[in-house]
Amino acid sequence: MLFLEGERDITSPLARGQSLFEYYDRSGRNGYGVLRGILNDWCAQLPPNDRDDVIARLRSGSNREFGSALVELMIHALLCRLEFSVCLHPQVEGTSNRPDFGILDERGQISALVEVTTFNHSDDEISEARREAVIYNAVDKIRLPAGHHLGWDTRRFGRSSPPLKNLIREVDAWIRSSQLQVGDVISCEFVADDWVIEVDLFRGASKDVSSHAIHSSNWSVGWIAPEADLRAALKGKAKRYGLPKVPFLIVVADATDQVFGRDMIMETLLQALFADEAVEAALREEPEIVRQNNGFWVRDGKPLNEHVSGILFLPHVHLWGLRNEASQPTLFENPYANAPLPASLRSIHGYSIVAGRLQVRHEPTLADLLAIPDPWPPTY
């Protein structure tokens, strides 16, 4: 069992840099008990040896490893819900590499392959976020006067976390010396070693004292190009198992949370699979939107990677958005596939191309197929 019985004493939100497993295990907030039950049920469906490995990854790995293992666990649960006979890490002829899942036919032969991967922030970005979390969480614990709260913006990231005592003393003294009226906002920049942090102080009408000082923050966001990350993840897996003659589904989860909304999901898939859009401008002519020659499924006007039957794209690695219409896991079938996906997999919410036209399936969603409660997250 992944989560054991016990008292849950955490009612605060997830802190920056906190272990996801530790938080999921200890949180007493609404919905987390239901989530723990779902994940325990999914773990119970795994063969014993594989179950131990997945539980170890979820419990003791980094948050990156937790997210990757969680997605694999969810996809295994999906295949079981679709009543497939599933084996883990099957042997594939011609290679020593083993995909995550094989779907077996009635004779016990491999009839389809499923591989799961995620794309993540770079190691440098993760290290930077961990260093920032130490400072952020320390400032977040400052006790503010009633009705006050802070805004946070890291203006320059340092090479290591600075000594915190002097910084906290400076921020606290600035807060205590400020005499704000309701509706006032002031800002101050603080320097700690090679860090530069801008803190805003707001005063609202509430007479409550918040348990968390920081109510708003600007996250560090790099160049957003989910289509490039998705394409790179697909290329990394496409030929890893040779050129399978059976249907081959690649599941890709975005652990960077770059994609927001249904339209952006569709555009990310179209650009990654068929080619990026670019603006081409000639002298004295109106700029024109053109497609570059870099699609995963089309190159030089010809089909490519026909052995990959479809892509299931998950815009998040967590489960909380599974019933959010704006962040639905989405399947895209390869119109050039040598071997089409099994019919039950093709039923998932997503896109296909029929007679040259893009067709959309709105139901069933992944949440429906996994029997996730509705509403979700639960409110009890």
C-alpha positions as CSV (number, residue, x, y, z in Angstrom):
1,M,0.0,0.0,0.0
2,L,1.3,3.4,-0.9
3,F,-0.4,5.4,1.8
4,L,-0.9,3.8,5.2
5,E,-3.7,4.6,7.7
6,G,-3.0,7.4,10.1
7,E,-3.8,10.8,11.3
8,R,-3.4,13.7,8.8
9,D,-2.4,16.9,10.4
10,I,-1.4,19.3,7.6
11,T,-4.1,21.9,6.6
12,S,-1.8,24.4,4.9
13,P,-1.2,24.5,1.2
14,L,1.9,22.8,-0.4
15,A,5.0,24.9,0.4
16,R,7.6,25.7,-2.3
17,G,10.1,22.9,-2.5
18,Q,8.1,20.5,-0.3
19,S,8.1,16.8,-1.1
20,L,5.0,15.9,-3.0
21,F,4.7,12.5,-1.5
22,E,5.2,13.8,2.1
23,Y,2.4,16.4,1.5
24,Y,0.0,14.0,-0.2
25,D,0.6,11.5,2.7
26,R,0.1,14.0,5.5
27,S,-2.5,16.5,4.2
28,G,-5.8,16.7,5.9
29,R,-7.3,19.1,3.4
30,N,-10.4,18.3,1.4
31,G,-10.0,15.8,-1.3
32,Y,-6.6,14.3,-0.3
33,G,-8.2,11.3,1.5
34,V,-10.1,10.5,-1.7
35,L,-6.9,10.9,-3.7
36,R,-4.9,8.6,-1.4
37,G,-7.6,6.0,-1.8
38,I,-7.5,6.2,-5.6
39,L,-3.7,5.9,-5.7
40,N,-3.8,3.0,-3.3
41,D,-6.3,1.2,-5.5
42,W,-4.2,1.8,-8.6
43,C,-1.1,0.5,-6.8
44,A,-3.0,-2.7,-5.9
45,Q,-3.6,-3.4,-9.6
46,L,0.2,-3.7,-10.3
47,P,2.0,-7.1,-10.2
48,P,3.7,-7.4,-6.7
49,N,7.3,-6.9,-7.9
50,D,6.4,-3.9,-10.1
51,R,4.2,-2.5,-7.3
52,D,7.2,-2.4,-4.9
53,D,9.3,-0.5,-7.5
54,V,6.6,2.1,-8.2
55,I,5.8,2.7,-4.5
56,A,9.6,3.1,-3.8
57,R,9.8,5.7,-6.6
58,L,6.7,7.6,-5.3
59,R,7.8,7.6,-1.7
60,S,11.5,8.3,-1.9
61,G,12.2,9.9,-5.2
62,S,12.4,13.6,-6.1
63,N,9.3,15.5,-7.1
64,R,10.3,15.0,-10.7
65,E,10.4,11.2,-10.1
66,F,7.1,11.4,-8.2
67,G,5.4,13.0,-11.2
68,S,6.8,10.5,-13.7
69,A,5.8,7.5,-11.6
70,L,2.4,9.0,-11.0
71,V,1.7,9.3,-14.7
72,E,2.9,5.7,-15.3
73,L,0.6,4.5,-12.5
74,M,-2.3,6.4,-14.0
75,I,-1.8,4.9,-17.5
76,H,-1.6,1.4,-16.1
77,A,-4.9,2.0,-14.3
78,L,-6.4,3.3,-17.6
79,L,-5.3,0.2,-19.5
80,C,-6.8,-2.0,-16.7
81,R,-10.1,0.0,-16.8
82,L,-10.2,-0.6,-20.6
83,E,-10.1,-4.3,-19.7
84,F,-6.8,-4.9,-21.5
85,S,-4.5,-7.7,-20.4
86,V,-1.3,-5.7,-19.5
87,C,2.3,-6.7,-18.9
88,L,5.0,-4.4,-17.7
89,H,8.3,-3.9,-19.5
90,P,7.7,-6.5,-22.2
91,Q,10.6,-7.8,-24.4
92,V,10.6,-6.4,-27.9
93,E,12.2,-8.2,-30.8
94,G,15.4,-6.7,-32.0
95,T,16.2,-4.5,-29.0
96,S,17.2,-4.8,-25.4
97,N,15.1,-1.7,-24.5
98,R,11.8,-2.3,-22.9
99,P,8.7,-0.1,-23.2
100,D,6.6,0.6,-20.1
101,F,3.6,-1.5,-21.1
102,G,2.5,-4.2,-23.5
103,I,-1.1,-5.1,-24.3
104,L,-1.6,-8.8,-24.7
105,D,-4.0,-10.6,-27.0
106,E,-6.0,-13.7,-26.1
107,R,-2.9,-15.9,-26.9
108,G,-0.7,-13.9,-24.6
109,Q,1.2,-12.2,-27.6
110,I,2.0,-8.5,-27.7
111,S,-0.7,-6.7,-29.6
112,A,0.2,-3.1,-28.8
113,L,2.9,-1.1,-27.0
114,V,2.6,1.9,-24.7
115,E,5.5,4.1,-23.6
116,V,5.2,6.9,-21.0
117,T,7.5,9.9,-20.8
118,T,7.5,13.4,-19.3
119,F,9.3,16.6,-20.2
120,N,10.6,18.6,-17.2
121,H,12.3,21.8,-16.2
122,S,16.1,21.6,-16.7
123,D,18.3,20.6,-13.8
124,D,19.5,24.2,-13.5
125,E,15.9,25.5,-13.2
126,I,15.0,22.9,-10.6
127,S,18.1,23.8,-8.6
128,E,17.3,27.5,-8.9
129,A,13.7,26.8,-7.7
130,R,15.0,24.8,-4.7
131,R,17.3,27.6,-3.6
132,E,14.5,30.2,-4.0
133,A,12.1,28.0,-2.0
134,V,14.3,28.3,1.1
135,I,14.1,32.1,1.1
136,Y,10.4,32.2,0.0
137,N,9.3,29.8,2.8
138,A,11.2,31.8,5.4
139,V,9.6,35.1,4.4
140,D,6.2,33.4,4.1
141,K,6.4,32.6,7.9
142,I,6.7,36.2,9.0
143,R,3.7,37.2,11.1
144,L,2.0,40.2,9.6
145,P,-0.4,42.7,11.2
146,A,-4.1,42.0,10.6
147,G,-5.3,42.6,7.0
148,H,-1.8,42.8,5.6
149,H,-0.2,40.5,3.1
150,L,2.9,40.3,0.9
151,G,3.7,40.0,-2.8
152,W,6.9,38.4,-4.0
153,D,9.1,38.8,-7.1
154,T,12.7,37.4,-7.4
155,R,14.5,40.0,-9.5
156,R,17.9,38.2,-9.5
157,F,18.6,34.6,-8.6
158,G,21.7,33.8,-6.5
159,R,24.2,30.9,-6.9
160,S,23.3,29.6,-3.4
161,S,20.7,30.3,-0.7
162,P,21.8,33.3,1.4
163,P,21.9,33.5,5.2
164,L,18.3,34.1,6.2
165,K,18.5,35.7,9.7
166,N,19.5,39.2,8.5
167,L,17.1,39.1,5.5
168,I,14.1,38.2,7.7
169,R,15.1,40.8,10.2
170,E,15.2,43.5,7.5
171,V,11.9,42.5,5.9
172,D,10.2,42.3,9.3
173,A,11.5,45.7,10.3
174,W,10.3,47.3,7.1
175,I,6.9,45.8,7.6
176,R,6.7,47.1,11.2
177,S,7.8,50.6,10.3
178,S,5.1,50.9,7.5
179,Q,1.9,52.7,8.4
180,L,-0.5,51.7,5.7
181,Q,-4.2,52.7,5.2
182,V,-6.7,50.2,3.7
183,G,-6.0,49.9,0.0
184,D,-2.3,51.1,0.2
185,V,0.5,49.2,-1.5
186,I,4.2,49.8,-1.1
187,S,7.3,48.0,-2.4
188,C,10.9,47.5,-1.3
189,E,13.9,45.8,-2.9
190,F,16.0,43.6,-0.6
191,V,19.6,42.4,-1.4
192,A,20.9,39.2,0.2
193,D,24.3,38.1,-1.1
194,D,23.8,37.8,-4.9
195,W,20.0,37.7,-4.6
196,V,17.7,40.6,-5.3
197,I,14.1,40.3,-4.2
198,E,11.2,42.7,-4.5
199,V,8.6,42.5,-1.8
200,D,5.2,44.3,-1.9
201,L,3.2,45.1,1.2
202,F,-0.6,45.3,0.8
203,R,-3.2,46.3,3.3
204,G,-6.8,45.1,2.8
205,A,-10.0,45.6,4.8
206,S,-9.9,42.2,6.5
207,K,-9.2,42.1,10.3
208,D,-7.9,38.5,10.0
209,V,-4.3,37.6,10.5
210,S,-3.2,35.2,7.7
211,S,-1.2,32.1,8.5
212,H,0.9,32.7,5.3
213,A,2.5,36.1,4.6
214,I,2.8,35.8,0.8
215,H,-0.4,36.0,-1.1
216,S,0.9,36.6,-4.6
217,S,4.1,35.9,-6.4
218,N,5.7,36.1,-9.8
219,W,7.1,32.8,-10.9
220,S,10.2,32.7,-13.0
221,V,9.1,31.7,-16.5
222,G,11.6,31.0,-19.2
223,W,10.9,30.7,-23.0
224,I,7.6,28.9,-23.4
225,A,7.8,26.5,-26.3
226,P,5.7,23.4,-25.4
227,E,5.6,22.2,-29.0
228,A,9.4,22.0,-29.1
229,D,9.5,20.2,-25.8
230,L,6.8,17.8,-26.9
231,R,8.5,17.1,-30.2
232,A,11.8,16.5,-28.5
233,A,10.2,14.0,-26.0
234,L,8.6,12.1,-28.9
235,K,11.8,12.0,-30.9
236,G,13.6,10.6,-27.8
237,K,11.1,7.6,-27.7
238,A,10.1,7.1,-31.3
239,K,12.9,4.7,-32.4
240,R,13.9,3.4,-29.0
241,Y,12.1,0.1,-29.6
242,G,12.9,-0.2,-33.3
243,L,9.9,0.0,-35.7
244,P,7.1,-2.0,-34.0
245,K,4.6,-3.7,-36.3
246,V,2.0,-3.5,-33.6
247,P,0.2,-0.3,-32.6
248,F,2.5,2.0,-30.6
249,L,1.1,4.7,-28.3
250,I,3.4,7.3,-26.7
251,V,2.1,9.1,-23.7
252,V,3.8,12.5,-23.0
253,A,3.1,14.5,-19.8
254,D,4.2,18.1,-19.4
255,A,5.8,18.6,-15.9
256,T,6.5,22.3,-16.7
257,D,2.9,23.4,-16.8
258,Q,3.5,25.5,-19.9
259,V,0.1,24.7,-21.6
260,F,-3.0,26.7,-20.6
261,G,-6.4,26.0,-22.1
262,R,-8.0,23.8,-24.7
263,D,-6.9,25.9,-27.7
264,M,-3.3,25.9,-26.6
265,I,-3.4,22.1,-26.2
266,M,-4.6,21.8,-29.7
267,E,-2.1,24.2,-31.1
268,T,0.8,22.6,-29.2
269,L,-0.2,19.2,-30.7
270,L,-0.6,20.5,-34.2
271,Q,2.7,22.3,-34.2
272,A,4.7,19.5,-32.6
273,L,3.2,16.8,-34.9
274,F,2.8,18.6,-38.2
275,A,5.1,21.7,-38.0
276,D,5.7,24.9,-36.2
277,E,4.1,28.1,-37.4
278,A,6.4,30.9,-38.5
279,V,6.0,34.4,-39.9
280,E,7.5,34.9,-43.3
281,A,7.8,38.5,-44.6
282,A,9.2,39.6,-48.0
283,L,10.1,43.1,-49.0
284,R,7.0,45.3,-49.6
285,E,4.6,42.3,-48.9
286,E,2.3,41.5,-46.1
287,P,3.7,39.0,-43.5
288,E,2.4,35.5,-44.1
289,I,2.0,32.6,-41.6
290,V,3.8,29.5,-42.9
291,R,4.6,26.0,-41.6
292,Q,8.2,25.1,-40.9
293,N,9.5,21.7,-42.1
294,N,9.9,20.2,-38.7
295,G,6.8,18.1,-37.8
296,F,7.1,14.8,-36.0
297,W,4.7,13.1,-38.4
298,V,5.3,15.1,-41.6
299,R,8.6,16.2,-43.2
300,D,9.2,17.4,-46.7
301,G,5.5,16.8,-47.4
302,K,5.9,13.1,-46.6
303,P,4.7,11.0,-43.7
304,L,7.3,10.3,-40.9
305,N,7.2,8.0,-37.9
306,E,4.3,6.0,-39.2
307,H,5.0,3.3,-36.6
308,V,3.8,5.7,-33.9
309,S,0.1,5.2,-33.9
310,G,-0.9,8.0,-31.6
311,I,0.1,10.5,-29.0
312,L,-1.7,11.0,-25.6
313,F,-0.7,14.4,-24.3
314,L,-1.2,15.2,-20.6
315,P,-0.8,19.0,-19.9
316,H,0.0,18.2,-16.2
317,V,1.6,15.4,-14.2
318,H,-0.9,15.7,-11.3
319,L,-4.4,14.5,-11.1
320,W,-6.3,17.6,-9.9
321,G,-7.1,18.9,-13.4
322,L,-8.6,15.7,-14.8
323,R,-12.1,17.1,-14.8
324,N,-11.1,20.6,-15.8
325,E,-12.2,21.2,-19.4
326,A,-9.3,23.6,-20.0
327,S,-6.6,21.0,-19.2
328,Q,-7.9,17.7,-20.6
329,P,-5.5,14.9,-21.5
330,T,-5.8,14.7,-25.3
331,L,-5.2,11.9,-27.8
332,F,-4.1,12.6,-31.3
333,E,-4.3,9.7,-33.8
334,N,-1.6,9.5,-36.5
335,P,-3.4,9.7,-39.8
336,Y,-0.5,7.9,-41.5
337,A,-0.1,5.1,-38.9
338,N,0.9,1.7,-40.2
339,A,-1.1,0.1,-37.3
340,P,-4.1,2.0,-35.8
341,L,-4.7,2.1,-32.1
342,P,-7.1,-0.4,-30.6
343,A,-10.7,0.9,-30.7
344,S,-11.1,1.5,-27.0
345,L,-7.9,3.7,-26.9
346,R,-9.2,5.6,-29.9
347,S,-12.3,6.6,-28.0
348,I,-10.4,8.9,-25.6
349,H,-11.1,12.6,-25.9
350,G,-9.0,14.0,-28.7
351,Y,-8.4,14.5,-32.4
352,S,-8.2,12.5,-35.6
353,I,-8.0,13.4,-39.2
354,V,-10.7,12.0,-41.5
355,A,-10.7,12.7,-45.2
356,G,-8.3,15.6,-44.6
357,R,-10.5,17.2,-42.0
358,L,-9.8,17.6,-38.2
359,Q,-12.3,15.7,-36.2
360,V,-12.8,16.3,-32.4
361,R,-14.1,13.8,-29.8
362,H,-15.2,15.5,-26.6
363,E,-16.1,12.3,-24.7
364,P,-15.2,10.1,-22.9
365,T,-12.5,12.0,-21.0
366,L,-9.7,10.3,-19.2
367,A,-11.4,11.1,-15.9
368,D,-14.5,9.3,-17.2
369,L,-12.5,6.2,-18.2
370,L,-10.7,6.2,-14.8
371,A,-13.9,6.7,-12.9
372,I,-12.6,9.8,-11.2
373,P,-15.3,11.3,-8.9
374,D,-17.4,14.2,-10.2
375,P,-17.0,16.9,-9.0
376,W,-13.3,16.7,-8.8
377,P,-11.4,17.8,-6.8
378,P,-14.0,16.6,-4.2
379,T,-15.4,19.3,-1.9
380,Y,-15.8,17.0,1.2
